[in-house]
Amino acid sequence: MRLRTLLVWLAVVPTMAMGVQAFITADRLLDRAHHLRADVAAGERIGVPLYELMVEMQAERTMTAARWAGASVSEEDLRKRRAATDRAAAEFRRSSSTGGARSEQADRRLLEVTEGLDDLDAYRERADARSGSPDSTIAYYTGLISQMVRFYQDEFSHTEDGGLTQEGRVVVAMFSAAEMLAQQDTILAQAGPSRELSTSRFADIVNAVGAHRYLYDMWIVPYLPAEENELYAQVAHSDAWQTKTRIENEVVSEHTDTRFGVKLPQAVSGWPAAHQKWAPQLEKLNANRARGLLAQADTKAAELEAEVAWLITGSGGALLLVTAGVVFTTRSVLRRLRRLHERTVAIAEDTLPDVVDRLQRGQVVAADTLPTVRGDRDEVGRISDAFARVVAVSVDGHRTLADERHGFGMFAAGIASRTGNLVSRQLSLTEELQDTFGHDEALLAQLMRSDQLTVGMRRQIENLLILAGGEIPDPHTEPMRVADLLREAAAEVEDFRRIERQALDEISVEPHAISQISHLLAELLDNATRFSPPRSKVVIRADLVADGLSVEIEDRGPRVTAAAYEEMNGRLHSAPPYAVLAENAHRLGLFVVGHLAEQLRARVTLRRSVYGGTSAIVIIPKELLVPTEREQSRTSVRPGPPQPVPAKPLPAPRRLDERKPELVLHSRSGLPSRRTHERSRESTLPVRPVAPDGDSRPALPERVPQTHIAEQLREPRAPEPVVGQNAATPEEVADAWADYEHGTQTAEEELRQDQP
């Protein structure tokens, strides 16, 4: 994103954010106002008719109970009371049909009330005929009134305003307390002239007394506004209310328990007269509080609408001021940054890439080529100086990296050269011991093992050179058969006895790639023998394919996950930096194989074999292959002066026990020889005879010093010590003797294990 665009967005985003915030706030306030208006409309449309219906139902319930108990209730009074209830029910049905409540629960309560009103005529007929028990009829009225109270509870509890919700709870508490008083009136009327109640009905009146007193003391009086609180105080201090309280106390404390129930005191006869006085006042208090709640909701909605108007006006003005300030600031910053951009673009696009390229080529970079720190105090100047410091640090980093790579290459070459000299001396000593003690089969086995370990050391040194960026020069001058190449690679591995080779003879490998391919296959074979069971076989087979030569190495090692194969194949297909090599020092063989494959343009892939182990597939390009000439020697001609051939033909090699270890010799040049019984048949190199000790032994090959060793490792051969001259210190002689004894013991143990 361009800097200009970024700054424009920097100006636009805050402005848009303020506008969106103002819009969201206004929308939320308008939504609250709309809900409050809807609540007020629903309360006036449904709440008021429902309250009038609730009052009429309470009065009809009391009159029905009194008539059933034998009180003097005329037919005319009962008919008028029922007619008032029917008018209130009709008004409720009409108002509820025009629209539902504001919540799902409130709608469900209205439906239950409507369905309950459908059964009103049936219960009236039962009451007139005195069919059934009076408790069931009273329970019908009580249940219907309870649904009405629950409607107010559901309707007033869903509002989003906390203050209105609290006020709604007060109104619901007042309706509940009025219902408790109405139930008391019904129960006392149900006692009749005999003033007797069942035990359950007496418990109901006691509960009603306690409930309505608790509601008034804890949930109504503390939360009433001043006007309603004063009205309640007038009701509570009136003679009728005091009479009510006295009768309740006498009913609770001065009743008489009879055999069939409870006998109420004589004072209950004054309840109807007192009820007629305080009941209208209490109904007025409840109606005023309900209307006050609706008026408060309407006022709150008007306040929200006014707040929205002020918010829109203020936000619009603020947005204009912010927009003007942001535009002015943005244009000023853009002008200053444009000048900075013109100064730095030349350095970023021309100077710095040229400097980095020159450092990568190893050239010297002049100091005046890079930008300098000017020490400016303004913000733009500080940015320019910071950019100059960044360029200087970047150039220093590239210079240091180039020096470190060069130094590491020299360090690796030096270590490899010194170690290669020691390996050459070790191979020379192994050759002398083979020539001197070749008639001793047990000792010869130990010498072969020492020779094998030394070849492994040489391979590790060559690995160091490969990873350092060097190459392994190939001394071969003629192509080599693939079968001989596989044999040569297998002989490089310490546990070569477990390797089974399958190759074809009609194809050979170009001379300049023999050593690299042999080293690559040796690394894969070494990895296969290390990570497979000790007594299992490792198979290497070669076949011609469309792209060249396919060499497959298959082991019986442990199961490897698909993610691990993907990681290892990634190491084989890309040359890693030194940091990755340091983190994976225990798996450098895969990196070596990857470097060699890149030099040969070969492909190496690891995958799971059908036996559960790992199968390594190497595709050697056909540019490195040539047909095998039958008249050509099967082994590469080694450079060096020809050696004289003994006139007397050598005896045929004696066949060794198949269970004894194979003896594999390696020349001092580092290339492995053939097996002894194959060498007598295939090798065309001249050999020197070994002094017999009663039996003829196979001839040993004449070594050609440093034929196949890497060029960086070649050192002049150390002069052999003159007989009688003290060429070694006593410590060196002791170490050599200890190594000799250890090798002898190891060979004896191996031969002892191979015997039946």
Backbone hydrogen bonds, N-H to C=O, Kabsch-Sander energy under -0.5 kcal/mol:
donor,donor_aa,acceptor,acceptor_aa,energy
6,L,2,R,-2.5
7,L,3,L,-2.6
8,V,4,R,-2.4
9,W,5,T,-2.7
10,L,6,L,-2.1
11,A,7,L,-1.5
12,V,8,V,-2.7
13,V,9,W,-3.1
15,T,11,A,-1.1
16,M,12,V,-3.2
17,A,13,V,-3.0
18,M,14,P,-2.6
19,G,15,T,-2.3
20,V,16,M,-3.2
21,Q,17,A,-2.8
22,A,18,M,-2.6
23,F,19,G,-2.6
24,I,20,V,-3.1
25,T,21,Q,-2.7
26,A,22,A,-2.7
27,D,23,F,-2.8
28,R,24,I,-2.6
29,L,25,T,-2.5
30,L,26,A,-2.8
31,D,27,D,-2.3
32,R,28,R,-2.3
33,A,29,L,-2.6
34,H,30,L,-2.6
35,H,31,D,-2.4
36,L,32,R,-2.5
37,R,33,A,-2.6
38,A,34,H,-2.5
39,D,35,H,-2.6
40,V,36,L,-2.6
41,A,37,R,-2.5
42,A,38,A,-2.8
43,G,39,D,-2.7
44,E,40,V,-2.5
45,R,41,A,-2.3
46,I,42,A,-2.9
47,G,42,A,-1.2
48,V,43,G,-1.7
50,L,46,I,-2.2
51,Y,47,G,-2.1
52,E,48,V,-2.1
53,L,49,P,-2.2
54,M,50,L,-2.3
55,V,51,Y,-2.2
56,E,52,E,-2.1
57,M,53,L,-2.5
58,Q,54,M,-2.0
59,A,55,V,-2.0
60,E,56,E,-2.5
61,R,57,M,-2.3
62,T,58,Q,-2.0
63,M,59,A,-2.2
64,T,60,E,-2.5
65,A,61,R,-2.2
66,A,62,T,-2.3
67,R,63,M,-2.4
68,W,64,T,-2.1
69,A,65,A,-1.6
70,G,67,R,-1.2
71,A,66,A,-2.6
73,V,71,A,-1.6
78,L,74,S,-2.0
79,R,75,E,-2.4
80,K,76,E,-2.4
81,R,77,D,-2.4
82,R,78,L,-2.3
83,A,79,R,-2.2
84,A,80,K,-2.2
85,T,81,R,-1.8
86,D,82,R,-2.4
87,R,83,A,-2.3
88,A,84,A,-2.1
89,A,85,T,-2.4
90,A,86,D,-2.6
91,E,87,R,-2.3
92,F,88,A,-2.1
93,R,89,A,-2.6
94,R,90,A,-2.3
95,S,91,E,-2.3
96,S,92,F,-2.5
97,S,93,R,-1.5
98,T,94,R,-0.7
98,T,95,S,-0.5
99,G,96,S,-0.5
107,D,103,S,-1.9
108,R,104,E,-2.0
109,R,105,Q,-2.0
110,L,106,A,-2.2
111,L,107,D,-2.1
112,E,108,R,-1.9
113,V,109,R,-2.4
114,T,110,L,-2.6
115,E,111,L,-2.5
116,G,112,E,-2.2
117,L,113,V,-2.1
118,D,114,T,-0.9
119,D,116,G,-1.2
120,L,117,L,-1.4
123,Y,119,D,-1.7
124,R,120,L,-2.0
125,E,121,D,-2.1
126,R,122,A,-1.8
127,A,123,Y,-2.2
128,D,124,R,-2.5
129,A,125,E,-2.4
130,R,126,R,-0.8
131,S,126,R,-2.4
137,T,133,S,-1.1
138,I,134,P,-2.7
139,A,135,D,-2.5
140,Y,136,S,-1.5
141,Y,137,T,-1.7
142,T,138,I,-2.5
143,G,139,A,-2.6
144,L,140,Y,-2.1
145,I,141,Y,-2.2
146,S,142,T,-2.1
147,Q,143,G,-1.7
148,M,144,L,-1.3
149,V,145,I,-2.0
150,R,146,S,-2.2
151,F,147,Q,-1.5
152,Y,148,M,-1.5
153,Q,149,V,-1.7
154,D,150,R,-2.5
155,E,151,F,-2.8
156,F,152,Y,-2.3
157,S,153,Q,-0.7
162,G,160,E,-0.5
165,T,161,D,-1.9
166,Q,162,G,-2.0
167,E,163,G,-2.2
168,G,164,L,-2.5
169,R,165,T,-1.8
170,V,166,Q,-1.5
171,V,167,E,-1.9
172,V,168,G,-2.3
173,A,169,R,-2.3
174,M,170,V,-2.2
175,F,171,V,-2.2
176,S,172,V,-2.4
177,A,173,A,-2.6
178,A,174,M,-2.3
179,E,175,F,-1.9
180,M,176,S,-2.0
181,L,177,A,-2.1
182,A,178,A,-2.3
183,Q,179,E,-2.5
184,Q,180,M,-1.9
185,D,181,L,-2.2
186,T,182,A,-2.2
187,I,183,Q,-2.7
188,L,184,Q,-2.7
189,A,185,D,-2.0
190,Q,186,T,-2.0
191,A,187,I,-1.0
192,G,188,L,-0.7
192,G,189,A,-0.6
195,R,192,G,-1.3
196,E,191,A,-1.0
197,L,262,V,-2.5
202,F,198,S,-2.3
203,A,199,T,-1.9
204,D,200,S,-1.8
205,I,201,R,-1.9
206,V,202,F,-2.0
207,N,203,A,-2.4
208,A,204,D,-2.3
209,V,205,I,-2.1
210,G,206,V,-2.2
211,A,207,N,-2.6
212,H,208,A,-2.3
213,R,209,V,-1.7
214,Y,210,G,-2.1
215,L,211,A,-2.4
216,Y,212,H,-2.0
217,D,213,R,-2.3
218,M,214,Y,-2.6
219,W,215,L,-2.0
220,I,215,L,-1.1
221,V,216,Y,-2.2
223,Y,220,I,-1.1
224,L,220,I,-0.6
224,L,221,V,-1.1
229,N,225,P,-2.7
230,E,226,A,-2.1
231,L,227,E,-1.7
232,Y,228,E,-2.4
233,A,229,N,-2.1
234,Q,230,E,-1.8
235,V,231,L,-1.9
236,A,232,Y,-3.1
237,H,233,A,-1.7
238,S,235,V,-1.0
242,Q,238,S,-2.0
243,T,239,D,-2.7
244,K,240,A,-2.2
245,T,241,W,-2.5
246,R,242,Q,-2.5
247,I,243,T,-2.6
248,E,244,K,-2.4
249,N,245,T,-2.2
250,E,246,R,-2.4
251,V,247,I,-2.6
252,V,248,E,-2.0
253,S,249,N,-2.4
254,E,250,E,-3.1
256,T,263,K,-3.1
258,T,261,G,-2.5
262,V,197,L,-3.0
263,K,256,T,-4.7
264,L,195,R,-3.3
264,L,262,V,-0.6
268,V,265,P,-1.3
269,S,266,Q,-1.6
270,G,267,A,-1.8
271,W,268,V,-1.6
274,A,270,G,-1.6
275,H,271,W,-2.8
276,Q,272,P,-1.9
277,K,273,A,-0.7
277,K,274,A,-0.9
278,W,274,A,-2.2
279,A,275,H,-2.0
281,Q,277,K,-0.7
282,L,278,W,-2.2
283,E,279,A,-2.4
284,K,280,P,-2.2
285,L,281,Q,-2.2
286,N,282,L,-2.3
287,A,283,E,-2.5
288,N,284,K,-2.7
289,R,285,L,-2.2
290,A,286,N,-2.1
291,R,287,A,-2.7
292,G,288,N,-2.8
293,L,289,R,-2.0
294,L,290,A,-1.9
295,A,291,R,-2.5
296,Q,292,G,-2.4
297,A,293,L,-2.2
298,D,294,L,-2.2
299,T,295,A,-2.4
300,K,296,Q,-2.4
301,A,297,A,-2.1
302,A,298,D,-2.0
303,E,299,T,-2.3
304,L,300,K,-2.3
305,E,301,A,-2.2
306,A,302,A,-2.2
307,E,303,E,-2.4
308,V,304,L,-2.1
309,A,305,E,-1.8
310,W,306,A,-2.4
311,L,307,E,-2.4
312,I,308,V,-2.6
313,T,309,A,-2.2
314,G,310,W,-2.9
315,S,311,L,-2.8
316,G,312,I,-2.2
317,G,313,T,-1.9
318,A,314,G,-2.5
319,L,315,S,-2.7
320,L,316,G,-1.8
321,L,317,G,-2.0
322,V,318,A,-2.8
323,T,319,L,-2.6
324,A,320,L,-2.2
325,G,321,L,-2.3
326,V,322,V,-2.7
327,V,323,T,-2.4
328,F,324,A,-2.0
329,T,325,G,-2.2
330,T,326,V,-2.7
331,R,327,V,-2.2
332,S,328,F,-1.7
333,V,329,T,-2.4
334,L,330,T,-2.5
335,R,331,R,-1.9
336,R,332,S,-1.7
337,L,333,V,-2.6
338,R,334,L,-2.0
339,R,335,R,-1.2
340,L,336,R,-1.5
341,H,337,L,-2.5
342,E,338,R,-2.0
343,R,339,R,-1.4
344,T,340,L,-1.9
345,V,341,H,-2.1
346,A,342,E,-0.6
347,I,343,R,-0.5
348,A,344,T,-2.8
349,E,345,V,-2.3
350,D,346,A,-2.1
351,T,346,A,-1.6
352,L,347,I,-2.8
354,D,350,D,-1.4
355,V,351,T,-2.3
356,V,352,L,-2.4
357,D,353,P,-2.2
358,R,354,D,-2.1
359,L,355,V,-2.2
360,Q,356,V,-2.2
361,R,357,D,-1.4
362,G,359,L,-1.3
363,Q,358,R,-2.7
369,T,366,A,-1.1
370,L,367,A,-1.1
374,R,372,T,-0.5
382,R,378,D,-2.2
383,I,379,E,-2.0
384,S,380,V,-2.1
385,D,381,G,-2.6
386,A,382,R,-2.5
387,F,383,I,-2.3
388,A,384,S,-2.0
389,R,385,D,-2.2
390,V,386,A,-2.3
391,V,387,F,-2.3
392,A,388,A,-2.2
393,V,389,R,-2.7
394,S,390,V,-2.6
395,V,391,V,-2.5
396,D,392,A,-2.5
397,G,393,V,-2.3
398,H,394,S,-2.3
399,R,395,V,-2.5
400,T,396,D,-2.7
401,L,397,G,-2.5
402,A,398,H,-2.3
403,D,399,R,-2.4
404,E,400,T,-2.7
405,R,401,L,-2.3
406,H,402,A,-2.4
407,G,403,D,-2.9
408,F,404,E,-2.8
409,G,405,R,-2.3
410,M,406,H,-2.2
411,F,407,G,-2.6
412,A,408,F,-3.0
413,A,409,G,-2.5
414,G,410,M,-2.4
415,I,411,F,-2.5
416,A,412,A,-2.6
417,S,413,A,-2.4
418,R,414,G,-2.3
419,T,415,I,-2.7
420,G,416,A,-2.7
421,N,417,S,-1.8
422,L,418,R,-1.7
423,V,419,T,-2.3
424,S,420,G,-2.5
425,R,421,N,-2.1
426,Q,422,L,-2.3
427,L,423,V,-2.6
428,S,424,S,-2.2
429,L,425,R,-2.3
430,T,426,Q,-2.3
431,E,427,L,-2.2
432,E,428,S,-2.1
433,L,429,L,-2.4
434,Q,430,T,-2.1
435,D,431,E,-2.4
436,T,432,E,-2.1
437,F,433,L,-3.0
438,G,434,Q,-0.8
440,D,437,F,-1.6
441,E,439,H,-0.8
444,L,440,D,-2.7
445,A,441,E,-1.9
446,Q,442,A,-1.6
447,L,443,L,-2.5
448,M,444,L,-2.5
449,R,445,A,-2.1
450,S,446,Q,-2.6
451,D,447,L,-2.6
452,Q,448,M,-2.5
453,L,449,R,-2.5
454,T,450,S,-2.1
455,V,451,D,-2.1
456,G,452,Q,-2.0
457,M,453,L,-2.0
458,R,454,T,-2.4
459,R,455,V,-2.2
460,Q,456,G,-1.9
461,I,457,M,-2.0
462,E,458,R,-2.1
463,N,459,R,-1.9
464,L,460,Q,-1.8
465,L,461,I,-1.8
466,I,462,E,-2.4
467,L,463,N,-2.6
468,A,464,L,-1.6
469,G,466,I,-1.4
470,G,465,L,-3.0
480,M,509,V,-1.5
481,R,634,R,-0.6
482,V,507,I,-1.8
483,A,504,L,-0.6
485,L,481,R,-2.3
486,L,482,V,-2.6
487,R,483,A,-2.1
488,E,484,D,-2.5
489,A,485,L,-2.4
490,A,486,L,-2.5
491,A,487,R,-2.0
492,E,488,E,-0.6
492,E,489,A,-0.8
493,V,490,A,-1.6
496,F,493,V,-0.8
496,F,494,E,-0.8
498,R,495,D,-1.2
499,I,496,F,-1.7
500,E,538,V,-2.9
501,R,499,I,-0.5
502,Q,540,I,-2.3
508,S,626,V,-3.1
509,V,480,M,-2.5
510,E,624,L,-2.8
513,A,510,E,-1.2
514,I,511,P,-1.2
517,I,513,A,-2.4
518,S,514,I,-2.8
519,H,515,S,-2.5
520,L,516,Q,-2.5
521,L,517,I,-2.7
522,A,518,S,-2.3
523,E,519,H,-2.1
524,L,520,L,-1.8
525,L,521,L,-2.7
526,D,522,A,-2.6
527,N,523,E,-2.1
528,A,524,L,-2.1
529,T,525,L,-2.5
530,R,526,D,-1.9
531,F,527,N,-1.7
532,S,529,T,-0.7
536,S,533,P,-1.5
538,V,498,R,-2.5
539,V,537,K,-0.5
539,V,554,E,-2.2
540,I,500,E,-2.8
541,R,552,E,-2.3
542,A,502,Q,-2.2
543,D,550,S,-2.5
545,V,548,G,-3.0
548,G,545,V,-0.8
549,L,620,I,-2.5
550,S,543,D,-3.5
551,V,549,L,-0.6
551,V,618,V,-2.9
552,E,541,R,-2.7
552,E,550,S,-0.5
553,I,616,A,-2.8
554,E,539,V,-2.8
554,E,552,E,-0.5
555,D,614,T,-2.1
565,Y,561,T,-2.0
566,E,562,A,-2.2
567,E,563,A,-2.1
568,M,564,A,-2.6
569,N,565,Y,-2.8
570,G,566,E,-1.6
571,R,567,E,-1.4
572,L,568,M,-1.5
573,H,569,N,-1.3
574,S,570,G,-0.7
581,L,577,P,-1.7
582,A,578,Y,-2.3
583,E,579,A,-1.6
584,N,580,V,-1.2
585,A,582,A,-0.8
587,R,584,N,-1.7
588,L,585,A,-0.7
590,L,587,R,-0.7
591,F,587,R,-0.8
592,V,588,L,-2.3
593,V,589,G,-2.4
594,G,590,L,-2.2
595,H,591,F,-2.4
596,L,592,V,-2.6
597,A,593,V,-2.7
598,E,594,G,-2.0
599,Q,595,H,-2.1
600,L,596,L,-2.4
601,R,597,A,-1.0
602,A,597,A,-2.3
603,R,619,I,-1.6
605,T,617,I,-2.2
607,R,615,S,-1.9
609,S,613,G,-2.0
612,G,609,S,-1.5
615,S,607,R,-3.3
616,A,553,I,-3.1
616,A,614,T,-0.5
617,I,605,T,-2.8
617,I,615,S,-0.5
618,V,551,V,-3.1
618,V,616,A,-0.5
619,I,603,R,-2.8
619,I,617,I,-0.5
620,I,549,L,-3.2
620,I,618,V,-0.7
622,K,547,D,-1.3
624,L,621,P,-1.7
625,L,622,K,-1.4
626,V,508,S,-2.1
628,T,506,E,-1.5
630,R,628,T,-0.5
632,Q,629,E,-1.2
638,R,636,S,-0.5
660,K,657,D,-1.9
664,V,662,E,-0.6
665,L,674,R,-0.6
667,S,671,L,-1.9
670,G,667,S,-1.8
673,S,665,L,-3.4
676,T,663,L,-0.8
679,R,675,R,-2.9
680,S,676,T,-1.5
681,R,678,E,-0.8
682,E,678,E,-2.7
683,S,679,R,-1.6
688,R,700,L,-1.0
693,D,695,D,-0.9
700,L,688,R,-0.8
702,E,686,P,-0.9
703,R,701,P,-0.5
707,T,704,V,-1.0
713,L,710,A,-1.3
714,R,710,A,-0.7
714,R,711,E,-0.8
725,Q,722,V,-2.4
727,A,725,Q,-1.6
733,V,729,T,-2.2
734,A,730,P,-2.3
735,D,731,E,-2.3
736,A,732,E,-2.5
737,W,733,V,-2.4
738,A,734,A,-2.2
739,D,735,D,-2.3
740,Y,736,A,-2.3
741,E,737,W,-2.4
742,H,738,A,-2.3
743,G,739,D,-2.4
744,T,740,Y,-2.2
745,Q,741,E,-2.3
746,T,742,H,-2.1
747,A,743,G,-2.1
748,E,744,T,-2.1
749,E,745,Q,-2.1
750,E,746,T,-2.1
751,L,747,A,-2.4
752,R,748,E,-2.4
753,Q,749,E,-2.0
754,D,750,E,-1.7
755,Q,751,L,-1.1
